[in-house]
Amino acid sequence: MKNSLFKLTAVLFAAFFLACNSTQDKNSDDATAQETEIASFEASEAKIEENLRFLASDELQGRATGTEGIEKAATFIEEYFQEHDVEPYFEDYRDRFEVEGKEAFNVVGFLEGNDPELKDEFIIIGAHYDHIGFGEAVGNDSIANGANDNAAGTVAVMELARKFALKENNGRSILFVLFSGEELGLTGSEHIAKKLKAENLDLYAVVNLEMIGIPMQGKDHMAYLTGYENSNFAEKLNEYAGEKVLGFLPQAKEYKLFQRSDNYPFFEEFNIPAQTISTFDFTNYEYYHHVSDEADNMDFQHMTNLIDAVFPAIFKMTNTEEKEIKLN
């Protein structure tokens, strides 16, 4: 009897021990999964650098519209979208148009909203991926690689697309648009703005990213917003982010930067908040349209921090019940 009782006690103890270990293992696995999920929503500095170094490499010959170099850039972006489950919005990823007798194309990715009442409203996150091709030679170098202008904005859009696709919780639908023909007079953004307007797209707002590769100095914000005074865009995004991400740059108004980037055609066509986030402030980078606009000059940690700050703000933007960002 004593032996049987001892054996029963041992079995029960072993079962209890195994159950405790199993629970601990499960809790450990859950914690690891949670840590992995949190980390996956943080921008990858290494991946941002890798993508930018390719887009700004000599192989792409400055990404001028209508060239083999920009074709390689477009294919690279398309493959990235496909890898991260960002669907084409049109029949494929390319929105085709002609400019100066050249075949050109915007690259457009799509994430449908998951809120039945909000998914028919759209937000565009965009940047131009073209550059000028070649510039005035410095030594043996004549390739204007366009690292800050605007491979930086392009990789930010790609990274935001990855993060949104992974999160799978955007209430409104999102278009991730990489514009061509910007350097030829905003031709790509003009084309797609007119096209989407003709389709009666319910467009809420446009967040454009331009020249974000170098940080500003001595500011209480990370980036500035063009057309700052036109809307409550900066105020609301800062509120959504929980920190002062966006501020005002007087030179942006002085030099009419609001009218000089791919946000502007959407403002003209849709009369909505359509604005550009930038960190180029005329004092922190001397290589605008210069062959020395190279990847080695970019601050990848700054770019990563900015993307991580902007993401939760735009995520909140996709899920508010009302369109809270409005023109003044």
C-alpha positions in Angstrom: 0.0 0.0 0.0 2.8 2.3 1.0 4.7 1.5 -2.3 1.5 2.2 -4.3 1.0 5.5 -2.5 4.6 6.5 -3.1 4.3 5.6 -6.8 1.1 7.6 -7.2 2.6 10.6 -5.4 5.7 10.4 -7.7 3.5 10.3 -10.8 1.4 13.2 -9.7 4.6 15.2 -8.9 6.1 14.4 -12.3 2.9 15.4 -14.0 2.8 18.7 -12.1 6.5 19.4 -12.8 5.9 18.8 -16.6 2.8 21.0 -16.6 4.7 23.8 -14.9 7.6 23.4 -17.4 5.1 23.4 -20.3 3.5 26.6 -19.0 6.8 28.2 -18.5 7.9 27.2 -22.0 4.7 28.5 -23.4 5.0 31.8 -21.6 8.6 32.0 -22.7 7.5 31.3 -26.3 4.7 33.9 -26.1 7.2 36.5 -24.7 9.7 35.7 -27.5 6.9 35.9 -30.1 5.8 39.3 -28.7 9.4 40.6 -28.7 9.7 39.4 -32.3 6.5 41.1 -33.3 7.5 44.4 -31.6 10.9 44.3 -33.3 9.4 43.5 -36.7 7.4 46.8 -36.5 10.6 48.7 -35.9 12.4 50.0 -39.0 15.4 47.9 -40.0 18.4 50.3 -40.3 20.4 47.6 -42.0 17.7 46.9 -44.6 17.1 50.7 -45.2 20.8 51.1 -45.8 20.9 48.0 -48.1 18.0 49.2 -50.2 19.3 52.8 -50.5 22.8 51.7 -51.4 21.3 49.7 -54.3 19.0 52.5 -55.5 21.8 55.1 -55.3 24.5 52.7 -56.9 26.4 53.5 -60.1 24.6 50.4 -61.6 21.4 52.5 -61.8 23.2 55.4 -63.5 21.3 58.1 -61.7 17.7 56.7 -62.3 16.8 59.2 -65.0 13.2 58.8 -66.3 13.1 56.5 -69.4 16.4 54.9 -68.8 17.6 51.3 -68.1 18.6 52.5 -64.6 15.1 53.5 -63.6 13.8 50.3 -65.0 16.1 48.4 -62.6 14.9 50.6 -59.8 11.2 49.9 -60.6 11.8 46.1 -60.8 13.6 46.3 -57.4 10.6 48.1 -55.8 8.1 45.7 -57.4 9.9 42.7 -56.1 10.1 44.2 -52.7 6.3 44.9 -52.7 5.7 41.4 -53.8 7.9 39.9 -51.2 6.1 41.8 -48.4 2.5 41.1 -49.7 1.8 44.5 -50.9 -0.5 44.0 -53.9 -0.6 46.0 -57.2 -3.4 48.6 -57.4 -3.7 48.5 -61.2 -3.3 45.4 -63.4 0.3 45.3 -62.3 2.5 47.6 -60.3 3.1 50.0 -63.1 1.1 53.1 -63.8 2.4 54.0 -67.3 2.6 57.4 -69.0 4.8 59.2 -71.5 7.0 62.3 -71.0 9.2 64.0 -73.5 8.7 61.0 -75.8 9.9 58.5 -73.2 8.0 55.6 -71.6 7.7 56.2 -67.9 5.9 54.6 -65.0 5.0 55.2 -61.4 5.2 52.1 -59.2 2.0 51.6 -57.1 1.5 49.2 -54.3 -1.9 48.7 -52.5 -3.0 47.6 -49.1 -6.8 47.4 -48.7 -8.3 48.7 -45.5 -9.8 46.2 -43.1 -12.6 48.4 -41.8 -15.8 47.9 -43.8 -16.8 51.6 -43.3 -13.3 53.1 -43.9 -11.7 51.0 -46.5 -13.2 53.0 -49.4 -11.2 56.0 -48.2 -7.6 56.2 -49.3 -4.3 57.6 -48.0 -1.3 57.9 -50.3 2.2 57.5 -49.0 4.6 58.6 -51.8 8.0 59.6 -52.9 9.7 60.1 -56.3 12.2 57.5 -57.2 13.7 59.1 -60.3 16.7 61.4 -60.4 18.6 63.4 -63.1 21.0 60.7 -64.4 24.2 62.5 -64.9 25.6 65.8 -63.6 28.7 68.0 -63.8 31.7 65.7 -63.4 33.9 65.7 -60.3 37.1 63.9 -61.2 36.0 60.8 -63.0 32.5 60.7 -61.5 29.6 62.1 -63.5 26.7 59.9 -62.2 24.2 61.9 -60.1 23.3 59.0 -57.8 20.5 60.8 -56.0 20.9 59.2 -52.6 19.2 62.0 -50.6 17.2 63.1 -53.7 15.3 60.8 -53.5 16.4 57.3 -52.8 16.0 58.3 -49.2 12.3 59.0 -49.6 11.8 55.9 -51.7 13.3 53.5 -49.2 11.1 55.2 -46.5 8.0 54.4 -48.5 9.2 50.8 -49.0 9.8 50.4 -45.3 6.5 51.9 -44.3 4.8 49.5 -46.8 6.5 46.5 -45.2 5.4 47.7 -41.7 1.8 48.3 -42.7 1.6 44.9 -44.5 2.9 43.2 -41.5 0.6 44.9 -39.0 -2.5 44.2 -41.2 -4.7 46.6 -39.3 -5.1 49.7 -41.4 -8.8 50.7 -41.4 -8.4 52.9 -44.5 -6.8 51.7 -47.7 -3.3 52.8 -48.6 -1.5 53.4 -51.9 2.2 53.3 -51.8 3.3 55.4 -54.8 6.8 55.8 -56.2 6.7 58.6 -58.7 8.7 58.9 -61.9 9.1 62.1 -63.9 9.4 64.4 -60.8 12.7 65.8 -62.1 10.9 66.6 -65.4 8.2 68.7 -63.7 6.1 66.5 -61.5 4.8 64.6 -64.5 4.3 61.3 -62.8 2.3 62.7 -59.9 0.3 64.9 -62.2 -0.6 61.8 -64.3 -1.7 59.6 -61.5 -3.5 62.4 -59.6 -5.7 63.1 -62.7 -6.2 59.4 -63.3 -7.4 58.7 -59.7 -9.5 61.8 -59.8 -11.2 60.6 -62.9 -11.9 57.3 -61.1 -13.6 59.3 -58.3 -11.2 57.9 -55.7 -12.1 59.0 -52.2 -8.7 60.4 -51.3 -8.3 61.5 -47.7 -4.7 62.8 -47.6 -1.2 62.5 -49.2 2.0 62.0 -47.2 5.0 62.6 -49.5 8.6 62.0 -48.4 11.4 64.0 -50.0 15.1 64.3 -49.1 15.0 62.8 -45.5 18.6 61.4 -45.5 20.3 64.0 -43.3 19.0 65.3 -39.9 18.3 69.0 -39.2 20.3 70.5 -36.4 19.2 72.6 -33.4 15.5 72.0 -33.9 12.8 70.7 -31.5 11.4 68.5 -34.2 12.7 65.8 -36.5 11.4 67.0 -39.9 9.4 69.9 -41.4 6.2 69.9 -43.4 5.8 71.9 -46.6 2.6 73.9 -46.7 2.6 73.9 -42.9 0.1 76.7 -42.6 -2.3 75.2 -45.1 -3.8 72.5 -42.8 -3.7 71.0 -39.3 -1.6 68.1 -40.8 1.5 68.7 -38.6 -0.6 69.3 -35.4 -2.5 66.0 -35.9 0.4 63.9 -36.9 2.4 65.1 -33.8 -0.6 64.3 -31.7 -0.9 60.8 -33.2 2.8 60.2 -32.8 2.9 61.4 -29.2 5.9 63.6 -29.9 6.9 66.6 -32.0 7.9 64.9 -35.2 7.0 67.7 -37.6 7.6 71.5 -37.5 7.8 74.6 -39.6 10.7 75.7 -41.8 10.5 79.3 -43.0 12.6 78.6 -46.1 10.1 76.0 -47.2 7.5 78.8 -47.5 10.0 81.2 -48.9 11.1 78.9 -51.7 7.6 77.5 -52.3 8.5 73.9 -51.6 4.9 73.0 -51.2 4.4 73.6 -54.9 7.6 71.9 -55.9 7.1 68.2 -55.0 4.7 65.4 -55.8 2.2 66.3 -53.1 1.1 69.4 -55.1 -0.8 67.8 -58.0 -3.0 66.0 -55.5 -3.7 69.2 -53.7 -4.7 70.8 -57.0 -6.9 67.9 -58.2 -8.5 66.8 -54.9 -8.3 70.0 -52.7 -7.2 67.8 -49.8 -4.3 67.9 -47.3 -1.4 66.7 -49.5 2.0 67.7 -48.0 5.7 66.7 -48.0 7.9 65.7 -45.1 11.5 66.6 -45.5 14.7 67.3 -43.5 16.7 69.1 -46.2 16.8 72.7 -44.8 19.3 74.4 -47.2 22.1 74.3 -44.5 22.6 70.6 -43.8 23.4 69.2 -47.2 25.3 70.7 -50.1 24.9 68.1 -52.7 21.6 68.8 -54.3 21.6 67.6 -57.9 25.3 66.9 -57.5 27.4 63.8 -58.3 28.4 63.6 -54.6 24.9 62.9 -53.5 26.0 59.4 -52.5 24.9 56.8 -50.1 28.0 57.2 -47.9 26.7 60.7 -47.0 23.4 59.4 -45.6 22.6 59.2 -41.9 20.8 55.8 -41.7 20.1 56.0 -38.0 18.3 59.3 -38.5 16.3 57.8 -41.3 15.3 54.8 -39.2 14.3 57.0 -36.3 12.2 59.2 -38.5 10.4 56.3 -40.1 9.7 54.8 -36.7 8.3 58.1 -35.5 6.1 58.6 -38.6 4.7 55.1 -38.8 2.4 55.1 -35.7 1.1 58.6 -36.7 0.1 57.4 -40.1 -1.3 54.2 -38.7 -3.5 56.3 -36.4 -4.5 58.3 -39.5 -5.8 55.2 -41.2 -8.1 54.3 -38.3 -9.8 57.5 -37.0 -13.5 57.4 -37.4 -13.6 60.9 -39.0 -11.2 62.6 -41.4 -9.5 64.7 -38.7 -6.8 66.2 -40.9 -8.3 69.1 -42.7 -7.3 72.2 -44.8 -7.4 75.5 -43.0 
